[in-house]
Amino acid sequence: MFVMELTYTAPVEAVEEEMDAHIAWLDGHYAAGVFLASGRKVPRDGGVILAGGVSRAEIEKIAAEDPFTVAGVCAYRITEFLATKTSADLSTVRESPVL
């Protein structure tokens, strides 16, 4: 599983110009079952996406295709982790540790 933390690298006004395209990009990855949760950080200097079911290479490709990335208004920090314990709602993405 991945925590995709994005930080705005441009004024919020420039981010807002790309928001519709970014939301469409989010919707596509929710529909594909990759994105599990997302939202703005508080204070509003970026956002966070929780994703799963793909490889590190795939998640990096997905981040590179975000309209925010393409427009140069954000930078991503991607953290991979093993979701060994989850709520019942996320049981389908629970992972076993590699021993």
N, C-alpha and C positions, 0 to 999 in steps of 0.2 A: 504494500500500500504506500501511497505517497501523500505528503503534505506539500502542496505547491503554494509557496508564499510569493506573492508579487508585490513589488514596491514601485510606486509611481516615480518616474524619472522626468516628468514634465508637469506643468501646472494642471490642476484638476480640470480646468476649462478645456485643455487639449485632450485629456482623458475622456471627458464627456462627449467630445466630437466622435469618438470611436465606440461609444457605449452600445449603440444598437447592433453593430457588427460583433462586438464582444459577447453580447447576450445571445445572439444567434449561434455563435461558436460554442458557448456554454451549452445551449439547448441541444445541439448536435451530439455533444459528448455525454450529456445526461441520457439522451435517447439510445446511445450506443452502450449504456451501462457502465461507462468508465468513471464518470463524476458521481460522487455520492452526496456531497454538500459543498456549498460555496457561499461567499459573502464578503462584504467590505470589512476592513480592519477599523478599529476605533482606537485612536483618531483615524480619519479617512486619509491614509497615505498609501493605500494599496488594498490587497485582498488575500483571501486564502481559499484554496480548493482542496478537498479531500478526494483522492482518486484511487482506483484499484483495478486489478484484473488485466494489467498490461505490463510490459517490461520497462526497464529504465530507459532504454533507447526509444521506445514508443512514447513514453511520457515526455521525454525531452523534445521529440518531434512535435507532439501536441502543443507544448508550451511555445515552441518556435512559430507555430501557425496561428497563435492567438492574435487577433487584429491589434490588440494593444502592443504586442511585441513587434509586429510588422510595422506599425506606425512609430515605433521607438518611444512609446510613452511609459513603458514599464520594464522591469528586469525581474526574472524569476530566480528564486532559490528553491530547489527541490530536495526534500528530505525523504528518503525511503525508510520505512520501518515495517516490522512484522506485527500485524494486528492479531496478537494471540488471544486477546480477550476483547469482546465487543458486547454491545447491547444485543438483545434478541433481534432487533430490526436490522442489524448489520451482520448477523450470523453467517450469511452467505459469503462474506468476504473475510471471515476469520481465517487465520493462517497458522500453520504449525511451525515451531522453531526448527531450524536445521541443526541437527546434532553432529 
